[in-house]
Amino acid sequence: MGLSRLAALHGVATSYSPSADVTVAVADDTVVAVLAALGVDAATPEAVRESLAAAESSAAARLLPPTLVVWAGEPLPRALTALPSGTVLHIALEDAGSPPLPRMSVRPDRPEPAVSGRAAVDTGAGTGTDTGGNTAADVGAGPGADSGTGADSGTGADAGTGAGVSPTPAWWVEPPLGAHRLSVRVPDGRDASCTLVVAPARAPQPPARTHGFLVQLYSLLSARSWGMGDLGDLADLAAWSGRTLGTGFVQVNPLHTAVLGDPTDPSPYRPSSRRFPDPVHLHVESVPEYGHVPDRGALDDLRQDAATLGDTVLNKGALIDRDAVWELKRQALELVADVPLTPGRRAAYCDFLAEQGRALEDHALWCALAELHGSDWHSWPAALRDPRSQATARARRELMDRVDFHCRLAWLTDSQLAAAQRAALDAGMAVGIVHDLAVGVHPGGADAWAQQDALAHGMSVGAPPDAFNAHGQDWGLPPWRPDALAASGYAPFRGLLRGLLAHAGALRIDHVMGLFRLWWVPEGRPPTEGTYVRHDAEAMLAVLVLEAHRAGAVVMGEDLGTVEPGVREALARRGVLGTSVLWFERDWAGSGRPLPPEQWREGCLATVTTHDLPSTAARLTGDHVRLRHRLGLLAGGLAEEVTADATDTAEWLGYLARLGLLPEGEGDEEGAVRAVHRFLLRTPARMVGVWLPDALGDRRPQNLPGTWDQYPNWRLPVADAEGHPVALEELAVAPRLHRLMEALAPREAPPEYRPEPRP
């Protein structure tokens, strides 16, 4: 009981439920290892007793949790209303220039009656959790204090479905939205302080209905790309599709900075840094200083090499070679960086440096040090592994020119991200560019080096065993420590979101369930020997909604697969859209048949497929089953899998025909692709996404989970039904694409597309 209680106080599960009627116990040594990663000694029975006593003593003495949440216009958390009469509260506002709030004093007067927008609003967690993320018994319980929702059983994630809040008292003066500092002094002389996150009740919402493209940016080459799609191509796609097709958004893969290697890991979901975009996405010719490089011959040679590289991908069957692209762009950008900035450009650059502060300095220094010592900081000289050591400070001075170069690249990339969003909005898009946030970062990369205090060392994020993967998954990404996030007022998360949302119309969060809990796998152990560690979901959601509100951006979460009960409801309550994929939408609680369109949820991005799933043409033809068979990925025999897949597909096509959505009849693959998208329009979904390769009949997946070098993941250009790569200029006039888009939004015949000339 002692270990279980200690684990619960720190949000560590001692059992979990992969399904409603199954409970799996977590091995004690796993729990001990995870607690150690949280700074809690549980190695011996005596250590457990001492750590438990310390945690419970801290809980009893603590007046406030490290971070407290107040939802604007909703009742206050019990952590505030339970303060003793006579307690004095002072709030230091995040914006020091705002008029100060008066000091407040807790009085034993009756609370004001609930008013519209406050009555019957549940903001606690499933087992009596308040909006500060703690039960009355567990307020601030130790360094891992979380939502107090039964982390030992892995349940109770419905942050917002129980009690734990009180009507707003008369003495409360609601602060403006923001992350403030709350200080309290109780009558007996004790005082405490914490971060106070005041968030709007819901994130911004998209219009009633909008549709757009989903695309992996690297795969979208134009005739002028340097071997892979870039931010210039993204701006062109947005401008063309918004003006010609009436699309409302373009969703792209994470554009985070990659960990350079030999070769570089091409996956956009295992980056070096999520805080800064990768300059490999720059369109070099659009940098203003490009036209003033004195050595035109060197630039012309690089452009010729880049044209050759692009030609091999588009016309000669070569895969996208990110390393070759970056080598050419790096050389060109070295020349560009030697051109002095104009006074106005210099002022803008200095403003960017000031806004980004230490985070950018650390990122750029990691890049400079990686050039000398390799891209895994664990192998660097010992003194340089600490970002705050004297040796690192000395290296910062010695490498000033290289640090400035990498800062300049971050600024240029940020500028082109802004230009892409402007192009989208100027084209009439309702949302614009939808960016993607990966689950975590590479353990050897820039963020893991600079934010060591916020990460759990010796742990990796993954997934437990399930019906699709009996061995579980280990993604090789170190998780954030919930206690460190809470103690910092979620500053790392706030900063990350602010950067990503700066030039986004919307943000997609990969594995959004990670806001509630993540599966931690101790280093050296298989994924089956992991356990769940819970975040304060209330605080994570409040920070997310606050930053989305500030940016005026929509938020959507990838909530596919096994989802803890209550998570989707908690996300929907705060205006976070979900993701619904046609093939997975069935009446699982009843007949098991395709879910009627009117029963789909409104708050979602509805799609037919994603980057991790087969293209629609491949699913309709069964090509994806044969591909997995060739690679040895099928769980059963080929004939058995082909039959099951064909039966599933036939049931969907029969249903579409009965709905009158398949006028082309049986045997028309292109017509069936249009039919499944017509079906999405029958649902109430706020956003409808079209996987861009589907519009051309591409049969190849961009990523095939479970493979590494057996399949060219993340390296394929967009192609047509015959597998021939299609450039942006060809895509824009492709008859098949226009036939599909006319089915989504009938319009007049589009004029011939002619991309705007670039500098």
N, C-alpha and C positions, 0 to 999 in steps of 0.2 A: 504493500500500500504506500510505503514511503516514497519509492521511486515513481510510482504512478502519480502521486500527488505532486511531487516535485516537477515531473514532466508536464502535468497539466498547468501548473503555475507559469511555465515557460512556453506554453503553446505547442508542446511536442506530443504527438499521438502515441499511445501505447497499444492501440489497436485501430483498425480501419475496416470499413464495410465496402467492398467492391460492388456489392449489390444489396438490395433491401433485406434479404434473408441470410446473408453471409457476413460473418465477422472474423477477421484475421488478426491474431495477436502479433505484436511486433516484438522481436527478440530483445531481451534486456540489454545485450551488448550494443545493439543498434541505438537504443535510447540513450545509453551512457555516452556513446560516441557523439551523438547529436548534441546532447547537453554540453559536452566538453567544447564543441565548436561555438557554443553560446557563452562560453566562459563559466560554466557551472560544473563543479567537480561532483561526480556521482560514481567514482571508480570503486569505492568500497561502501559497505553499509554505514560505517561511521561518517564518511564523506557525505552520503545521502542525508543523514540526520542533521549534520551541520549546515549543509546547503539549504535544506528544507526549513530549518529554524531561522536561518538568515532571511530567506525569502518571505516567510510568514511574518517575521518581525518587521521587515521593510513594508509589507502590505499593510500591517496594522498601523504603522506610524505615518505612512504617506497620506498627505491631505489631497493630493491631486495626482492623476496619472501623468506620464511625461508629455503626452499630447492629448488634448481634449477637443472634441468636435461639437460645434453648434451649427445646426442647419437653419438658415435664415427663414424666419416666419414659422418655425416649428418649436414645440416645447423644449425646454432646457434639459440637458442630461442630469441625472441624479447626482453626479459628482459635484455639481454646482448647487442644486437645490438642497442637498443634504448637509451643506456647510452649516456650522452652528450659528445661531442668531448673534449678531454683532460682528461677524466676520467682515472685514473691509477688503474690497476687491479693487485692483487697479489694472487697467489694460493699456499697455504701451503699443500703439498702433504700428503696423508694418510700415505704413507711409508716415514718416516722421513729420511731413509737412501738413498732414491733416489736422483739423482742430482736435485737441485732446478731448477724451471722454471724461466726464466727471467720475470721481471715485464713487463706488457703490458700496452699500452696507446691507448685509443680509438682515431682514426684519421678519419677525414671525407673523406677518400679516397674511391674509388670505390671498391665494393666487387669483389673478384675473380670470374671468371666464374664458373658455376657449373660443377663438374667433375663427372665421372662415380661413382655411389654409393651415390651421393649427389643430383643429379637432380631429380626433381619430387618426392621427398620423403616427405610424409605428416606426420608430427609429432605433429601437434597441435590437439586440440579437435574440436568437431563438430561445435562450434560457435565462431571460432576465438581464440582458446586457444593456447598458446605457450607451448614449452616443459618444461617450468618452472611451468606449471600447472595453469596459470592465464591469463585472458584476459587483454588487455591494460587498461581497466577501473578498474579491480579488483586486480591488482598486490598487493599481500600481504594483501588482504582485511581482516583485523582482524584476530583473533586467529583461525578461522575456514576456512581460505582461501583455496579453493580447485581448481579444474580444471576450474572453471568458465563456466561450460557448462549447465547452466540452471537447477540447482538443484531444483528450485522451481517447475518445471514441471516433474522432474524425468526422463528427456530425455537427449540426447546429450552425451551418453557414448562412442561414437566412437572415443575415445582419439587417434587422429591421422588421421582425415579425412578432416581437413580444413586448413586454413591459420595459421599464427602465427609464422612462422620461416622466417629467412632471409638467403640468401647465406652467406657463410663464408667470413668474411672480412680479409684483408691481415694482420692486426695487431694481429690476434688471433693465439696463440701457443697452440695446443691441448694438454691437460694433458694426462697422462696415465690413464688407466681404474682405477676406485676407487671412494671412497667417500672422497673428499678433502674439504678444507676450503677456500672459496673465499672471499677476502676483496677488496672493491673498495673505492676510494676517488674521488669525483667529484670536478670540478674546484671551486665551491662556498664554499668548505671546508667540506661539509657533507661527512660522510663515512657510510659504511654498510658492513655487512658480512653475509654469509649464507653457508650452506652445498652445495657443488657442486658434484653431482653424475654423473660420466662419465661412461656410460655403452656401451657395444657392441650392435650392431643393433639387433641381434637375439640371442636367447638362443641356446645352442648346440642341434643338431638334432640326432635322432636315425638312424641306418642304413636304407637302402631302405625298408626292410621288416624284421620284427622279431616277433616271437610269444612266449608266455609264460603263466604262471599260475597266477591266482588271488586267494588268500587264506587268510582267517582270521587265523592268526598264532595260537591263543589259541586253535583252533579247530583241529589243525594238531598234534595229539599225536603220539609218537612212543612208542615202548614197554618199553623204558627207561625214558619216560617223567615222571615228578612228578605231574601228574594229568591234565596237559594242555600242549599245544605245546610250545616250547621254542626256543631260538636262536640256540641251537645245532640242533634241528629239521629243522630249516630254512636253516642252512648251508648244512645239509644232502639233503634236497629237492633240493636246488640249484645245489649241486654237482652231484646228480643223474640225474636230469632232463636235466641239461646242457650237460652232457657227453652222456647220453643214448638216449635222445629224441631230442637233438639239440635246446632246448628252449633258448631264449635270455634274459629272465627276470623272476622274481618272484615278484609279487606285494602283499604287506601285508597291513593289517589294521594299523591305527596309533598305535605306541608303546609307546605313551606318558605315563607319570606317572599318575596313577589313584588317586582319592581321596578315601582314605580308609574309610570304614564305617561299619555298621552292618545291612545288608551286604553292601559290596562295590558295587557301581554302576558299572555294568559290561560293560557299553558302552564305547568303545574306543574313542568316539567322544565328551565326556564331561570330559576332564582330569583335574587333578590338575595342571599339568605343561606340556606345549608343548616343553619346552626347554630341558628337560632331559627325557631319556627313563625310563620305569618302570623296576626295578630289578626283578619283578616277572617273567620276561622273561629269566632270567639267567639260563644257564645250569650249575648247581652247581658243578658237577664233573669236568667240564672243567676249573675251576678256579685253577691255579697252586698251590696255597697254600692248596687246599683241601687234597692233598696226604700227607700233613705234619701235619694234625690235630692230636694231641696226643690221644684224646679220641675217638678211633675208634669205641668203643661200642656205644657211643651216635650217631655217624654218621650212623652206621649200623642200629640202631633202626629207625632213621629218613628215611633212604632209604627204609626200609621195609614198613613203613607207607606210603611213597610216592608210592611204588609199589602197595600197596593195593588201594590207591586212584585212581591211573591210571586204575587198573583192574575194579573198579566199573564203571568207565566211558566207557571203551572199551568193557566190557563183561557183565555188569549187569544193563545197562540202566540208570545209574546215569547221572545227568547233571554235567558240568564242574563247580567246586566250587573254584573260584578264591581265596576266603578268606582262605580256607583250604590249598590250594597250597602255598599261601604266608606264612602262619604260619609255615609250615614245612621248607620252604626255609629260612625264617628269622632265625629260630633256627640254621640251618646248617651254614648260613652265619655269624652268631655271632661267632660260633666256628672257622670258616675259618679266620675271621678278627683278631682273637687273635694270629694267626701265623705271626711272623715277616716277613716282606718283605726282599728279598735278595737285595743287593746294587743296582743291575740293575733295579729290579722291583721298588724299592723305588725311584730311579731317574726318572723312567717313570711316577710314580704316582705324584711326585712333578711337573713334566712338565705339566701334565694334570691339576693339581690345578692352576698352573700359567696361563695356557691358558684360563681356564674357569673363573677365577677371582671371582668378587663379585657375579655374577649370580649364580655360584655353591654354594658359601657360603650362600647366601640367601635361596636357595632351600633346602640345607641340614639343615639349621636352622629351616625352616618351618617344615620339617619332624620331627626334634627333639622336637619342641614345640608341634606339633600335637600329639605326643606320650603322652604328659603330659596334654594337654588342649583340645584335640579333633581336628577333621580335618576341622572345619570351624573357621577361624581366627576371624570372627565377634563375636564369643562367648568367645574369650580369654580375660584375664584381659586387661583393657583399654590401659595400657602402652605398652603392647606387640603387639597391633594392628598396631603400627607404626614401620616399619622395621628399621627406623633410630633413634629410641628413645634411651635414656640412658638405660632404663630398658631392651630393646632388646639387646643392646651391652653387658650388664651385663649377660644376659641369654646366649649369644653367648660364653662368657668365661666359664660360669658355666657348660654348656652342651658340652664342647669341644669334649669329647670322642664320644658322640652321633652324633655330627656334623661330626666328622671325619669318623664315621661309614657310614653315608649316603653319604658322598663324595666318600668313597671307593666303595660303591655300584654303584654309577654313573660311576666311572672309569671302574669297571669290566664290566658293561653293555655296555659301549662304546667300550671296547676292543672286546667283543663278536659280537657286530654289525660290527666292522671292519673285524673280522674273517669271518663272513657270506658273506660279500661282496668279500673278497679275494677268498673264496671258489667258489663263483659264477663266478668270472672272470677267475679263474684257470680252471674251467670247460668249458671255451670257450664262456661264455655268452657275448653277445654284449653289454648289458646294466647292468645286474646284479639285485640287490635288488632295488625295487621301494618302497620307503617309502611314507607315507600318512600324510598330515598336516590337522588336524581338524580345524574347523572354529574358535573356541574359547576355553575358559577354564572355569572351574567351578568357580563360584563367591567366594567360600570359600577356594579355593586351593592356592597352593604355588605361582603361577604366579600372581594371583589377589592380593595377599598380598604384594609381592615384587614389583609389577609394578603398584601400585595404582595411581600414577600420570599420567599413560598412558591410564587408563581405564575410561569409562564413568559410574559413579556410579548411581545407580537407574535406569539403562537401561538394556535391554536384547535384544539379536539378535533373529530374527525370520523371518517370511515370511508373506506377506499380503494375504488376501483372494484370492482364485483363483478357477478355475473350479473343482479342485480336493479336495479343503479344504475350504469350505465357511467361516470357522471361523478363518482362518489364523493359524500361528504357532508361538509359543514362545519356543525357544530352551534353555532358561535359561543361556545364556552365555553373560557376559558383553562385550560390544564392545570396541575396541580401539578408543581413541579420535583422529580424524584426525589432529586437531590442535597440539596436543601434539606430535604426530609422526613427523609432519613436522618440529616443533621447535627443535626436537632432531636429525634432519637429518635422521630420520627413523632408528635410532640406535636399538630400540627394534626389529623391523622387520628384520634388517640386522643380528643381533645376532641370532635370531630364525632360520632364513634360513641357516646361516653358520653351526649351530649345526646339523640341520637335513640333510644337504647335505654332511656332512663330510664323511659318509660311505654309500652314496647312488649312484646308477647308474642313478636314476631318482627320481623325487618327484611329487606325485599327490597332488593337492590342492583341498580340498573339497570345494564346493560352490565357485568356482573361481570368480564368479560375485562379491564377497565381496571385491575384489581389487578395484572395481569401486564404489559400494554403498552397504549399508546394511540396512535392515529394523530394526529400533529401536522401541522397545516397552517399554513405561514407566512402572515402577514397579507398580503393583496393577491394571493395566488396561489390557483388552483383546487385543490379537494381532490385531484385527480390528482397534484399536485406536493407531496404530503406524504410522511411516513415514520413508521415506528413508533419509539417511544421506550419503553424497558423500565423498569419498576419492579423493585425487589427484592421479588418476589412472596412470598418466604419471610417477609420482615418484615411486608409488608402483611397476609398471612394470619394471622400470629401476633398482630398487634395486633387484627385483627377477631375472632379466636377468643377472645382474652383478654377483650375488652370484652363479647362475647356471654356468656361464662361469668360474668362479674361481674353481668350483668343477668339471667341465667337465661333468655336469649332465644334463639330459633331464628333461624338465618340462611339465607336463600335468595338465589340469584343468578339474574338474567335472563341466560341463556346461550344465547339463540336466535341463529340466523344462522351466519355463519362463525366458527368457534371454533378457535383454535390447538391443534394436537395436544398432548395432555397436560394441558390446562387443566381439563377436566371431572374427570379423574382426581385432579389435585392438590386441587381443591375437595372432592371426595367424601372424600378421605383425611382432610381436616380437618373433616368433618361439615357442610360447607356444601351445602345442597340446591340442586338445579338447577330449571329450569323446562321442562316438557314440554307442548307444545300438540298436541292430537290430530291436526290436519290435517298437521302436519309430521313426525309419527312414522311413518316408513316404513322398510322394510328397504333402506336406500340402498346398502349394501354387497353386496346380493344381488338379490332379485327386484324390488325397488322397490315392492312391495305394502304395504298397511297392516301395521304392525308388530303382531304378536300381543300381546295384553295381558300375558301372562306374561313377555314379553321386555322390557317397559318397566323402567326403573330404579326402585328403591325410594326412593332419596334425592331426591325431587323434589316440587314442587307441580305436579300434573297438572291441566290446564284444557282447555277446548275452544277458547277464544279469549282475547284480551286487549284492552286499551284501544286498541291500534294496529292491530287486525285487525277484519274485519267481524264483526258479531254472527252468532250461529249461524243465526238465521232468515234473515238476508240471504244467508248463504253457501248455505243449502239451497235458496233460491229463485232464486239468481243475481242478486239485486238489487244486490249490491255491484259486480258487473261493469258493470251498466248505469249505476250512479252514477259510477264511474270513467270510463266512456265520456263521459258528459255533461260531465265536468270536463276532458276531454282528457288523461287520465292513462294510457290504455292504450298498451302498446308495439305491439300488433298491432291487427288489425281487430276490430270488435265480434263478428261471427259466429264468428270463430276463437277469440276469448277466451271467449265464452259456451260454445262446444262443449267446449273444454279444461276449463273449470271444471265443467261439468255431468258430464263423464266422470269427473273426480276425485271429485266428490261421490257419483255413482252407485256407484263402486267401493267407497267407504266404506259406503254404505247397504246394498249387497249383502252386504258382509262382516258388518255388524251383524245383518242378517237371518239369515245362516247361523249366527251365534252364538246365535240365539234372543233377541236383545236388542231386536227391533223387532216386538213382537206386534201393534202397531197396523196393520201393513201399509204398503204404498206409498201415497204421496199424503197422508199425515197429517203436516203440518209439526210440529205440537206433539209428536206421538209420536216423530218423528225427533229432536227436541231432547232428549226424555227418553232416547232410545236412546243417543245419544253420551255422555250422562252415566252411564248404566248401564255403558257400556264402561269408563269411567274407574274404576268400582268394581271391575272385573275385574283391573285392574293392581295391582301391589304398592305404588303410590305412597303415601307417608306422608301427604300432604295433597292433597285434591281441592278445586279451586276452581270456584265457579259464578259466572260473570259475571252480576251482578244483572239487567241489562237482558234477558239471555237468559231469565230466569225469567218475564218478562212478554211475550216475543215481540218486543221492540224491534228494528227493522231498521236503525237508524242507528248508524254508528260514532261514538264519542266524539271520535276523532281520525283524520284521514285524512292520513297522511304524504305529503309532496309538495305540500301545499296551504297557503296562508296565508289570504287573504281570500276564496278561492273557496268555502270550506266553513266552517261555524261550529264549528271545533275548540274543544273544552274549554268549550262554552257551552250544551250541550243538557241538559235535564232527562231523567231516566229516563222512558221512555214505554212504552205498550203496543203491540200489533201494528198498531194503526191510527195510531200516532204521537201519541196523546193523552198528555200528561204525567200521571204517576201520583205522587201524594203518598205519603209514608210511611204515613199512616193507611189509604190505599186499598191500597197494596202489601201491607200486613200481612194483608189479608183477600182478596187476589186469588186466585180459584180456580186459575188457571193456575199461579201460583207454588207453591201447595200441592200440586198434582198432581205437579209436578217434584220437589219436595223429598221427597214421600212415596216417590218412586222411589229416592231416595238413601238415605233412612233412614225406613222405615215407622214411623209413630207413631200414637197415638190421635188422633182428630179434635181439632184445637186449639181452645181457647176463643176467643171473640171478643176481639180485641186492643183494649185501651183504654190509650193512652199515659198514663204518669204525668204529673200536672199539674206544670208548671214554675213557679218563682216568677214 
